[in-house]
Amino acid sequence: KRPIGDVWNSFKDIPTVASCMPGAELTEDEGDGKYKGNVKVKLGPFSIFFEGQAEVKFDDNSKSGYVNGNGIDKKGGNRTKISMNFYLENIDEGTKTIIDADIQLFGAIAQFGRIGIIKETANILVGKFSENLESRLSNATNEIKDQNKDKINKDITIFDLLRGITKWLHSLLSFR
C-alpha cells in the first residue's frame, strides 16, 4: 500500500520501529547502528523481560539490511539471540517486505519452542508490529501518534495466544 521510499525511511527510524513492536522499548542509542533496549512478552500469566542490545545495518542501494541482537531475562535465566535479514521490494500494490529471522532461545523458555507456541507468538508479534507500523505511516501528526501509543504497546492477550495455538494446531492437522 505504501511507496518503497516511505517504508524504507520508516524502517531506518529505529525509535519508531521499536515503538511499533509490542512490548519493546528502546533505552539507548549507542551510535553507529548499535542500540540497547528491552522487550517484555506476556502470555497470560507467563511473562519474560529481556534486556539486550542489537546492531542494525542498512543498505540503501538494495533497500535491505540486517539486525543481530541478543538479550537476557535475568529473573528467569532465559537468553535469546536473533539474526534477521530484511528486504523491501517494489510491487504494483506498493511495497513487499521480506523478513528472514533466526531466533534462538535458551533456558526454560526454549521448552515452549518445542511445542510451537513460540513460533505462533512470533507470528502474532510480527502481525501486530505490521499493523502498528502501518498505523504510524498513516498518522501524520504527533498528536495522533501519542493517542495511539498505549494501544500500540499492549501485551499479547490470552485471546491472541489461543488464536495462535489454534492456527498452530490447524497446521499440524491439515492434510497436504
Buried (B, 14 or more C-beta within 10 A) or exposed (E): EBEBEEBBEBBEEBEBBBBBBBBBBBEEEEEEBEBBBBBBBBBEEEBBBBBBBBEBEBEEEEBBBBBBBBBBBEEBEBBBBBBBBBBBEEEEEEBEBEEEEEBEBEBEBBEBBEEBBBBBBBBBBBEBBEEBBBBBBEBEEEEEBEEBEEEBBEBBEEEBBEBBBEBBEEEEEEEE
